[in-house]
Amino acid sequence: MEHYQLLKYAHLIPAVLILAGFIAHAFMLWKANKSGDAATLTRKLRVTRLYSMPALGLITLSLPVTGWWLVHTLGLSLGASWLLFSAKLFGLLMLFGLLLHNRLGAWQAAVAGGAVPVKLLRFVIAYTVLMLVLLLAIFALMGAKPA
């Protein structure tokens, strides 16, 4: 049974890190954008795109592995509707994460160029909110699972 508890924490800790990192980076970029300093915003966008997003992506990709291991350990069916629906939401989360990465790159280039189109910021905000909603929906499905 201690094996199950270790797996549970190996699945829970990355999930919390993803949510906390996502919220922290959104706040950090919002604050840097509000300051109006283009050099600071460009640096934060570069660091977010080059280091933080790939790290959060790798942590996110570990979740299906530990989740499968937990489901296998408990003997639950992999065809359960809550699991299948969360897997589809996870695929959408990864897709929108890649789209957000692209939009952050465009934002970084626009800040370096001097003019940031409002439409670009709307896309960044929309992808961010959509990813947060998807992440919370996956967490809700995992919390509502049987057992």
C-alpha positions in Angstrom: 0.0 0.0 0.0 2.9 2.4 0.5 3.7 1.9 -3.2 0.3 3.4 -3.9 0.9 6.4 -1.7 4.2 7.1 -3.3 2.6 7.0 -6.8 -0.2 9.2 -5.6 2.3 11.9 -4.4 4.4 11.4 -7.6 1.2 12.3 -9.5 -0.1 15.0 -7.2 3.1 17.1 -6.8 3.7 17.7 -10.5 0.0 18.6 -10.9 0.3 21.2 -8.2 3.6 22.5 -9.7 2.0 22.8 -13.1 -0.9 24.9 -11.8 1.3 27.0 -9.5 3.9 27.6 -12.3 1.2 28.5 -14.8 -0.4 31.0 -12.5 2.9 32.4 -11.4 4.1 32.9 -15.0 0.8 34.5 -16.1 1.0 36.9 -13.2 4.7 37.7 -13.8 4.1 38.4 -17.5 1.0 40.5 -16.7 3.0 42.5 -14.2 5.9 43.0 -16.6 3.5 44.1 -19.4 1.9 46.6 -17.0 5.3 48.1 -16.1 5.9 49.2 -19.6 9.6 48.3 -19.7 10.1 46.6 -23.0 13.5 45.2 -22.0 12.2 43.5 -18.9 9.1 42.1 -20.7 11.3 40.8 -23.6 13.6 39.1 -21.1 10.8 37.5 -19.1 9.1 36.3 -22.3 12.4 34.8 -23.5 13.0 33.0 -20.2 9.4 31.8 -20.1 9.6 30.4 -23.7 13.1 28.9 -23.5 13.1 27.4 -20.0 9.8 27.5 -18.1 7.4 26.3 -20.8 9.5 23.3 -21.8 10.0 22.4 -18.2 6.3 22.7 -17.4 5.6 20.7 -20.6 7.9 17.9 -19.5 6.2 17.8 -16.1 2.8 17.8 -17.8 3.9 14.9 -19.9 4.8 12.9 -16.8 1.2 13.0 -15.6 -0.3 10.4 -18.0 2.5 8.0 -17.1 2.0 8.3 -13.4 -1.8 8.4 -13.9 -1.8 5.2 -15.9 0.4 3.6 -13.2 -2.0 4.7 -10.5 -5.0 3.4 -12.4 -3.2 0.1 -13.2 -2.3 -0.3 -9.5 -5.8 0.3 -8.3 -7.2 -2.1 -11.0 -9.6 0.4 -12.5 -10.7 0.2 -16.1 -8.8 2.3 -18.6 -12.0 2.6 -20.5 -13.8 4.6 -17.7 -15.5 7.7 -19.1 -13.8 10.1 -16.7 -10.4 8.8 -17.7 -11.2 8.9 -21.5 -12.6 12.4 -21.3 -9.7 13.7 -19.2 -7.3 12.2 -21.8 -9.1 14.1 -24.6 -8.9 17.3 -22.5 -5.2 16.6 -21.9 -4.6 16.4 -25.7 -6.3 19.8 -26.1 -4.3 21.2 -23.2 -1.0 20.2 -24.9 -2.2 21.6 -28.3 -3.2 25.0 -26.7 0.1 25.0 -24.8 2.0 24.8 -28.1 -0.2 27.6 -29.6 0.4 29.7 -26.5 4.2 29.1 -26.9 3.9 30.4 -30.5 1.8 33.5 -29.5 4.4 34.3 -26.7 7.1 34.2 -29.4 5.1 36.6 -31.5 4.5 38.9 -28.5 8.3 38.8 -27.8 9.0 39.8 -31.4 6.4 42.6 -31.3 7.8 44.0 -28.0 11.3 44.0 -29.5 9.9 45.7 -32.6 8.2 48.4 -30.6 4.5 47.9 -31.4 2.3 45.2 -29.8 -1.1 44.7 -31.6 -4.0 44.4 -29.3 -5.2 41.4 -31.2 -2.0 39.5 -30.3 -2.5 40.2 -26.6 -6.1 39.0 -26.9 -4.9 35.7 -28.3 -2.4 35.3 -25.5 -5.0 36.0 -22.9 -7.6 33.7 -24.6 -5.1 30.8 -24.8 -4.0 31.4 -21.2 -7.6 31.3 -19.9 -8.5 28.3 -22.1 -5.5 26.4 -20.7 -6.4 27.3 -17.2 -10.0 26.1 -17.7 -8.8 22.9 -19.3 -6.3 22.2 -16.5 -9.0 22.8 -13.8 -11.5 20.6 -15.7 -8.9 17.8 -15.8 -8.3 18.2 -12.1 -12.0 18.1 -11.5 -12.4 14.9 -13.4 -9.5 13.4 -11.5 -11.0 14.4 -8.2 -14.4 13.1 -9.1 -13.1 9.6 -10.1 -14.4 6.6 -8.2 -12.3 5.2 -5.4 
